[in-house]
């Protein structure tokens, strides 16, 4: 009887040690999975915040350059109405401001390209390219080409559509991240 008691005690003790070891491994594995999940969630949130910031900067800069384009259009309309005789000087000054605003826009587009994803970067590039007709028309207005103000005016719709397309791509990217 003493021998069977010893074996029962040894078996019970061994089972307890084995159960403790299995439970410990399970808890360690669960803790590791939980930690990995938390790290992935934090990375995803940082990526989403970084993208959101880049997207908002581009949208803000787009509105800033858009306001400049409206100002240029207003100066041109006033000159055509005979209320602004010094059109060339004003257009030269506005062209310098456009160059500066374009540089800021270009920087914002590069940040979006860095942050991704590819669809948002492509939409940002399309938005940047939508400023080209304004730039060319402004140069033509400075040269006195008569059809240039109309080309400038015609550039607004594609420009704002490119912004709308970018916003849609940005929303999709933020919801998928």
Secondary structure as UniProt FT lines:
FT   HELIX           2..80
FT   TURN            81..82
FT   HELIX           87..115
FT   HELIX           118..129
FT   TURN            130..131
FT   HELIX           132..142
FT   TURN            143..144
FT   TURN            146..147
FT   HELIX           148..176
//
